[in-house]
């Protein structure tokens, strides 16, 4: 029988081995913004075309574990790495004039919303009196597929879990399933960009800042797990 001291020592050793294994396991979740300051492994670009530089002075920064979107508005924070099949897990919050989005599998140039996919993040008050459809609200694949329900919580922390695997895109918002889309079936001609079935299955991920009135996006606990 192990002594209490030996049992504790064994437990500590197992915990160290498990931690080391997870750190080296490419299928494990890893944080996207692990350090304070400007995010490493990311670049800031223009909003309308990610091949172009951002507005002068635009800077994304991590402070006390929270990523803050840029001021001035009109930029993307783009991963240097590309991803194909993955689970992206993050929390977000925006102000009453907030407009953001999560870019998925988009190329080195163009607008992620139309050349890849954009999962919308927006407070409805951003649109003021402008008439918009459900495909422009939080949880939509922007102007492509509306969410099955609207469970966004204005000015509070919200939680996205986004799974992209082959043609399937699945999204949970605040633990509610709002998207379960087979892109191969999305053949409709859209207002802009190719049909969703023809969008890339590998590319960059990113975060958009298009908020007005200081309602910039905040992101915390962002992590990703690649699926093999």
C-alpha positions in Angstrom: 0.0 0.0 0.0 1.3 3.5 -0.9 2.0 5.9 1.9 0.2 9.2 1.8 3.4 10.9 0.8 4.1 8.4 -2.0 0.5 8.7 -3.3 0.8 12.5 -3.5 4.1 12.2 -5.3 2.6 9.8 -7.8 -0.3 12.1 -8.4 1.9 15.0 -9.0 4.0 13.0 -11.5 0.9 11.9 -13.4 -0.3 15.4 -13.6 3.0 16.6 -15.0 3.0 13.9 -17.6 -0.6 14.7 -18.6 0.1 18.4 -18.9 3.2 17.7 -21.0 1.2 15.3 -23.2 -1.6 17.9 -23.8 1.0 20.6 -24.6 2.5 18.4 -27.4 -0.9 17.0 -28.6 -1.9 18.9 -31.8 -5.5 17.8 -31.2 -5.7 19.5 -27.8 -7.1 23.0 -27.3 -4.6 25.7 -27.3 -5.1 29.4 -26.4 -5.1 31.9 -29.2 -4.0 34.9 -27.2 -1.8 33.6 -24.4 0.2 36.7 -23.7 -0.4 40.4 -22.9 0.2 43.1 -25.5 -0.3 42.9 -29.3 -1.2 39.3 -30.3 1.7 37.3 -31.6 1.1 35.2 -34.7 -1.5 37.7 -36.0 -1.6 40.7 -38.3 -3.9 43.6 -38.5 -5.4 44.4 -41.9 -8.0 46.5 -43.6 -11.7 45.6 -43.2 -12.7 45.3 -46.8 -9.7 43.5 -48.1 -7.2 41.6 -45.9 -4.3 42.1 -48.3 -4.3 45.8 -47.5 -3.0 47.6 -44.5 -5.4 48.8 -41.7 -6.4 52.3 -40.9 -3.6 54.4 -39.5 -3.3 53.7 -35.7 -5.4 50.6 -35.7 -4.2 48.2 -33.0 -5.6 45.1 -31.3 -4.2 44.5 -27.8 -4.6 42.0 -25.0 -5.0 43.5 -21.5 -5.6 41.4 -18.4 -6.5 38.4 -20.6 -9.0 40.3 -22.7 -8.4 41.0 -26.4 -9.7 44.5 -27.3 -10.7 45.4 -30.9 -9.1 48.4 -32.6 -9.8 52.1 -32.6 -10.2 53.4 -35.3 -12.8 51.0 -36.6 -12.5 49.1 -39.8 -9.9 46.3 -39.4 -9.5 42.5 -39.2 -7.1 40.7 -36.9 -5.9 37.8 -39.1 -4.1 34.6 -38.0 -0.8 34.0 -39.8 -1.6 30.2 -39.6 -4.2 28.5 -41.8 -6.8 26.0 -40.5 -9.0 23.4 -42.1 -11.0 21.3 -39.6 -11.2 22.7 -36.1 -13.2 23.7 -33.0 -12.9 27.4 -32.1 -14.2 28.3 -28.6 -14.4 31.9 -27.4 -16.3 34.5 -25.4 -17.2 37.9 -26.8 -18.8 41.1 -25.7 -19.7 44.3 -27.7 -21.3 47.6 -26.9 -24.7 49.0 -28.2 -23.0 50.2 -31.4 -20.9 47.1 -31.7 -20.2 45.2 -34.9 -17.7 42.4 -35.2 -17.5 38.9 -36.6 -15.4 35.7 -36.7 -13.8 35.0 -40.0 -13.5 31.3 -40.9 -11.3 29.7 -43.6 -10.7 32.9 -45.7 -7.8 33.5 -48.1 -4.9 35.9 -48.1 -6.8 38.5 -50.0 -10.4 39.7 -50.2 -13.2 40.2 -47.7 -13.6 37.3 -45.3 -17.4 37.7 -45.3 -17.6 36.9 -49.0 -14.4 35.1 -49.9 -14.5 32.8 -46.8 -17.1 32.8 -44.1 -18.0 35.3 -41.5 -19.9 34.3 -38.4 -21.6 37.6 -37.4 -21.4 39.4 -34.1 -23.5 42.6 -33.9 -25.7 44.5 -31.5 -29.0 45.2 -33.4 -28.7 48.8 -32.3 -25.7 49.2 -34.7 -28.2 49.2 -37.6 -30.3 52.0 -36.0 -33.5 52.3 -38.1 -32.0 50.4 -41.1 -34.1 47.4 -42.1 -32.0 44.2 -41.9 -32.7 40.6 -42.3 -31.9 37.7 -39.9 -28.9 36.8 -42.1 -27.2 40.0 -40.8 -27.7 39.4 -37.1 -25.5 37.7 -34.5 -25.1 34.0 -35.3 -25.6 34.2 -39.0 -23.2 33.1 -41.6 -23.2 36.7 -42.9 -25.8 37.1 -45.6 -25.8 33.4 -46.2 -27.6 31.4 -43.5 -29.6 32.9 -40.7 -29.3 31.3 -37.2 -32.1 29.0 -36.2 -32.8 31.2 -33.1 -31.6 34.5 -31.6 -30.0 34.0 -28.2 -27.5 36.9 -28.3 -27.2 38.8 -25.0 -26.6 42.5 -25.7 -23.7 44.1 -23.7 -23.0 40.8 -21.8 -20.5 38.1 -22.3 -21.6 35.6 -24.9 -20.0 32.2 -25.8 -19.4 30.8 -29.2 -18.3 27.2 -29.9 -17.7 26.9 -33.7 -16.9 23.5 -35.4 -15.7 23.4 -39.0 -15.2 19.9 -40.3 -15.2 19.3 -44.0 -18.5 20.8 -45.4 -20.1 20.9 -42.0 -20.3 24.1 -39.9 -21.8 23.8 -36.5 -22.3 26.7 -34.1 -23.4 26.9 -30.5 -24.2 30.3 -29.0 -24.6 30.4 -25.2 -25.0 26.6 -25.3 -27.8 26.7 -27.9 -27.4 25.1 -31.3 -28.0 27.9 -33.8 -26.2 26.6 -36.9 -25.7 23.1 -38.3 -25.0 23.6 -42.0 -23.8 21.3 -44.7 -22.1 23.7 -47.0 -22.3 21.3 -49.9 -26.1 21.9 -49.9 -25.8 25.7 -50.0 -26.0 26.2 -53.7 -28.0 29.5 -53.8 -26.7 32.5 -55.6 -25.9 35.2 -53.0 -25.9 39.0 -53.1 -22.1 38.9 -53.2 -19.5 36.2 -53.4 -19.6 32.6 -54.5 -22.3 30.2 -53.2 -21.4 28.8 -49.8 -20.7 25.4 -51.3 -17.8 26.9 -53.2 -16.2 28.8 -50.2 -12.7 27.5 -49.1 -12.4 24.6 -46.8 -9.0 25.8 -45.5 -7.7 29.3 -44.7 -7.2 31.9 -42.0 -9.3 32.7 -39.0 -9.8 36.2 -37.8 -11.8 38.8 -35.8 -13.4 41.9 -37.2 -13.8 45.4 -35.7 -16.4 47.6 -37.3 -18.0 49.1 -34.2 -19.2 52.6 -33.8 -19.2 54.9 -30.8 -16.6 53.1 -28.8 -18.5 49.9 -28.6 -15.5 47.8 -29.7 -15.4 44.1 -29.5 -13.8 42.3 -26.5 -12.7 38.6 -26.7 -11.6 36.3 -23.8 -10.9 32.6 -23.3 -10.3 32.1 -27.0 -8.9 28.7 -27.8 -8.7 26.3 -30.8 -8.4 22.6 -31.3 -7.5 21.2 -34.7 -9.4 18.1 -35.9 -7.5 15.4 -37.6 
